[in-house]
Amino acid sequence: MIAAIGAFDGFHKGHQSLLRAARIRSEEAGTGWGIVTFEFNPDALLSPPKFKSLYTIPERKLLETFFRVPTTARLVFTKEMSQMTPARFLDHITAKLGVRGVVVGEEFRFGKDRSGTTELLASESRERGWTFDAVPLLRDSGGEVVSSTAIRKAVAAGDMTGAWEMQGYPFFFAGRVIHGNERGRVLGYPTANLNLSEAKAPMRHGVYATIVRASDDWYVGAANAGLNPTFGDVSGMRFEVNLLDFDGDLYGREITVFIIEHIRDEIRFDSADSLKGQMREDARVIREKGTRAMEAHLELWNALKTIEPLGHVQHQQRKGQKIRRV
């Protein structure tokens, strides 16, 4: 197999370059290809208090399906693995996966103390009879290197346009709708609540325009990420979205929420009536922005249908895509 190796914390445009290179090399070599990644990002083990992932493992599986990754090998990153020399790490994946070639980013590092460089990997590949490709770094329109770190910073700042540019698709959440306190329903704007993983990259608190995939259709959604300060009875981060023009019950269903734009920061209102008036204005603005985003990117939304719902994707993976935990 031709192995594209990396953490793949989301498949941004730089990662997509690795996938393309692996696919092309596999066609030339007449063999299969796939990705070698980690069950959990190594940084989560090496610096657990600080590290946050762009996407949860179920969300990453959705992206693997979207990008048609035929084989995924998830390494279980342990303290023992962190002490492997570069050569020992390559022996490990060879024994497990039958690697015939590797594709990495040009600044890829591996092995104990990140001592393995692309130069070392190229040398090891020659000795092992592997093909080797180091893909150049990709930069955005502002000259910044496209990376998961840069995307996490954009998301934290509410710069969803920047995150979209680097990824090629909007930042998103996927999950099952859970019961909330139903305050939105009382205010006339019923919301679907998602239970956010504490390991997921935090968003700037506030109101967002979103596009939601639910019940096999697309909806413009007004979302709020934060603590609902007007009522003061929320102790943890909440993410809830009102699907404009949706009439039905979503409890227990899987939905995917694509974050389009940060509309305003979360603020405390003096009364429920004041909040309701602002929600009405938010809905007006978000309907306009969401409709414009839907019309401007129809090809993208049609393509993204393949990553929803989660249950369907998992079923398809069981039928086709190979996923190994090694």
C-alpha positions in Angstrom: 0.0 0.0 0.0 1.1 3.6 -0.6 0.7 5.3 2.7 0.0 9.0 3.3 1.2 9.5 6.8 0.0 12.3 9.2 -2.2 13.3 12.1 -4.9 14.3 9.6 -6.8 16.4 12.2 -9.3 17.4 9.6 -8.5 17.2 5.9 -7.5 20.7 4.9 -6.2 21.6 1.5 -2.6 20.6 2.4 -3.8 17.2 3.5 -5.8 16.9 0.3 -2.6 17.4 -1.6 -1.2 14.3 0.2 -4.2 12.3 -0.7 -3.9 13.2 -4.4 -0.2 12.4 -4.4 -0.9 9.0 -2.8 -3.6 8.2 -5.2 -1.5 9.0 -8.3 1.5 7.1 -6.9 -0.7 4.0 -6.2 -2.0 4.1 -9.8 1.6 4.2 -11.1 2.7 1.4 -8.8 -0.4 -0.7 -9.4 -1.2 -1.0 -5.7 -3.7 0.3 -3.2 -3.3 3.4 -1.1 -4.6 4.8 2.2 -3.7 6.9 5.2 -1.7 6.0 8.2 -2.9 8.3 11.1 -3.5 8.1 14.8 -6.5 7.1 16.9 -5.8 10.3 18.8 -3.5 13.1 17.8 0.0 12.6 19.4 -0.2 16.1 20.7 -3.2 15.1 22.8 -1.0 12.6 24.7 2.1 14.8 24.9 0.3 18.0 26.0 -3.2 16.9 27.1 -4.3 20.1 29.0 -3.9 22.3 25.9 -4.5 20.3 22.8 -7.9 20.4 21.1 -8.8 18.6 17.9 -10.5 20.2 14.9 -12.7 17.2 14.5 -13.8 14.2 16.6 -13.0 10.7 15.4 -16.6 10.2 14.1 -16.3 13.5 12.2 -12.9 12.5 10.8 -14.5 9.3 9.5 -17.1 11.3 7.7 -14.3 13.3 6.0 -12.5 10.1 5.1 -15.7 8.9 3.3 -16.1 12.3 1.6 -12.6 12.2 0.3 -12.9 8.6 -0.7 -10.0 7.3 1.4 -10.1 3.5 0.6 -8.0 2.4 3.6 -7.4 4.0 7.0 -4.9 2.6 9.5 -5.3 4.2 12.9 -2.2 3.8 15.1 -2.8 3.8 18.8 -0.3 6.4 19.9 1.2 5.4 23.3 4.2 6.4 25.4 6.0 3.3 24.0 5.4 4.5 20.5 6.6 8.0 21.4 10.0 6.4 22.3 10.4 4.5 19.0 13.4 5.5 16.8 12.4 6.6 13.3 13.6 3.2 11.9 11.7 1.3 14.5 8.5 3.3 13.7 8.9 2.4 10.0 9.5 -1.3 10.9 6.3 -1.1 12.9 4.0 0.2 10.1 5.7 -2.2 7.6 4.9 -5.2 9.8 1.3 -4.1 10.3 0.4 -2.7 6.9 2.7 -3.9 4.1 3.8 -0.4 3.1 5.3 -0.1 -0.4 5.6 3.7 -0.5 5.1 6.8 1.6 3.7 10.3 1.0 4.3 13.0 3.6 4.4 16.8 3.9 7.8 18.3 3.4 8.2 19.2 7.1 7.0 15.8 8.4 8.7 14.7 11.5 8.5 11.3 13.2 10.1 9.0 15.8 11.4 9.8 19.2 11.9 13.5 19.9 10.7 14.1 16.3 14.2 13.2 15.2 13.1 11.6 11.9 13.2 14.1 9.0 12.0 13.9 5.4 15.7 13.4 4.4 16.0 10.5 6.7 12.7 9.1 5.5 13.8 9.4 1.8 17.0 7.5 2.7 15.1 4.8 4.6 12.6 4.5 1.7 15.4 3.8 -0.8 16.9 1.1 1.4 13.4 -0.5 1.8 12.6 -0.3 -1.8 9.7 2.1 -1.2 8.6 5.0 -3.3 8.8 8.3 -1.5 7.1 11.6 -2.0 7.4 14.8 0.1 4.6 17.2 -0.8 5.4 21.0 -0.5 3.6 23.1 2.1 0.5 24.9 0.9 -0.1 28.5 1.7 -3.3 30.5 1.7 -4.0 33.7 -0.2 -2.4 35.7 2.6 0.8 33.6 2.5 0.2 31.7 5.7 0.9 28.0 5.8 -2.3 26.0 5.7 -2.3 23.9 8.8 -4.6 22.5 11.5 -3.1 24.9 14.0 -3.9 27.9 11.7 -7.5 26.6 11.3 -7.9 26.1 15.1 -6.8 29.8 15.5 -9.3 31.0 12.9 -12.2 29.0 14.5 -11.3 30.4 18.0 -11.4 33.9 16.5 -14.7 33.4 14.7 -13.0 33.7 11.3 -15.1 31.0 9.6 -14.3 32.4 6.1 -10.6 31.9 6.8 -11.2 28.3 8.1 -13.3 27.6 5.0 -10.6 28.9 2.7 -7.9 26.7 4.3 -10.1 23.6 4.4 -12.0 23.9 1.2 -15.2 23.3 3.1 -16.8 25.0 6.2 -15.9 24.0 9.7 -18.6 21.7 11.0 -20.1 19.7 13.9 -21.8 16.3 13.4 -23.8 14.6 16.1 -27.0 13.4 17.5 -29.6 16.0 18.6 -30.2 15.9 22.4 -32.8 17.4 24.7 -32.0 20.9 26.0 -34.1 23.1 28.3 -36.5 23.9 25.4 -36.2 27.6 26.1 -35.8 28.3 22.4 -39.2 26.7 21.8 -40.8 28.9 24.4 -39.3 32.0 22.7 -40.6 30.8 19.3 -37.3 29.6 17.9 -37.0 25.9 18.7 -33.4 24.7 18.6 -31.5 21.4 18.0 -28.9 20.9 20.7 -25.7 19.1 20.1 -23.5 17.7 22.8 -20.0 19.1 22.1 -16.9 17.1 22.8 -14.6 18.8 25.3 -11.7 17.7 23.1 -13.0 19.6 20.1 -11.5 23.0 19.1 -13.5 25.8 20.8 -15.4 28.4 18.8 -15.7 32.0 19.6 -18.9 32.5 21.6 -21.7 34.1 19.6 -24.3 33.7 17.0 -23.5 32.1 13.6 -25.1 31.6 10.2 -25.0 27.9 9.4 -26.1 25.4 6.7 -27.5 22.3 8.3 -27.9 18.8 6.8 -30.9 17.2 8.4 -33.6 14.7 7.4 -31.9 14.3 4.0 -32.2 18.0 3.1 -30.4 21.3 3.6 -31.6 24.2 5.9 -30.3 27.6 6.8 -29.7 27.6 10.5 -29.2 30.3 13.2 -26.8 28.9 15.8 -25.6 30.0 19.1 -22.3 28.8 20.7 -21.8 29.9 24.3 -23.3 30.1 27.8 -26.8 31.7 27.2 -25.9 34.6 29.6 -29.4 36.2 29.6 -30.7 33.4 31.8 -27.5 32.6 33.7 -28.3 29.0 34.4 -25.8 27.4 32.0 -22.5 26.2 33.4 -20.9 24.7 30.3 -20.5 25.4 26.7 -23.7 25.0 24.6 -24.2 24.7 20.9 -27.7 24.9 19.6 -29.1 25.7 16.2 -32.6 26.8 15.0 -33.3 25.4 11.5 -35.2 28.1 9.6 -38.2 26.8 7.7 -37.9 23.4 9.3 -41.1 21.9 10.8 -40.6 18.6 12.7 -38.9 16.8 15.5 -35.1 16.2 15.3 -34.6 14.6 18.8 -32.3 11.6 18.5 -31.4 12.2 14.8 -28.0 12.8 13.4 -27.4 16.2 11.8 -24.3 18.0 10.4 -24.0 21.8 11.0 -21.6 23.7 8.7 -20.5 27.0 10.2 -20.7 29.8 7.6 -20.1 33.1 9.4 -19.9 34.7 12.9 -22.8 37.2 13.1 -22.3 38.7 16.5 -20.9 38.0 19.9 -23.0 36.5 22.7 -24.4 39.2 25.0 -26.7 39.4 28.0 -30.2 40.9 27.4 -32.3 42.6 30.1 -35.3 40.5 29.3 -36.6 37.6 27.3 -38.6 40.0 25.1 -35.4 41.9 24.2 -33.6 38.6 23.4 -36.6 37.5 21.3 -36.4 40.8 19.3 -32.7 40.3 18.7 -33.3 36.6 17.6 -35.8 37.9 15.1 -33.2 40.2 13.6 -30.6 37.5 13.7 -32.8 35.2 11.8 -33.4 37.8 9.1 -29.7 38.4 8.6 -28.8 34.7 8.8 -31.5 33.8 6.3 -30.0 36.2 3.8 -26.5 35.2 4.4 -27.3 31.5 4.4 -29.4 31.6 1.3 -26.6 33.5 -0.5 -24.0 30.8 0.6 -26.3 28.0 -0.5 -26.7 29.6 -4.0 -23.1 30.5 -4.4 -21.8 27.0 -3.5 -24.3 24.5 -4.9 -21.7 22.1 -6.2 -20.1 21.9 -2.7 -23.4 21.3 -0.9 -24.3 18.6 -3.4 -20.9 16.9 -2.8 -21.2 17.2 0.9 -24.4 15.2 0.9 -22.1 12.2 1.0 -21.0 12.8 4.6 -24.5 12.8 6.2 -26.0 11.1 8.0 -23.4 9.6 10.3 -25.1 6.3 10.7 -25.3 5.9 6.9 -21.6 6.7 6.5 -20.6 4.2 9.2 -22.7 1.5 7.4 -21.0 2.3 4.1 -17.6 2.1 5.8 -18.5 -1.4 7.1 -19.3 -2.4 3.6 -16.4 -0.9 1.8 -13.7 1.2 3.4 -11.1 -0.7 5.4 -10.4 0.7 8.8 -7.7 -0.9 10.9 -6.7 -0.1 14.5 -3.1 -1.1 14.9 
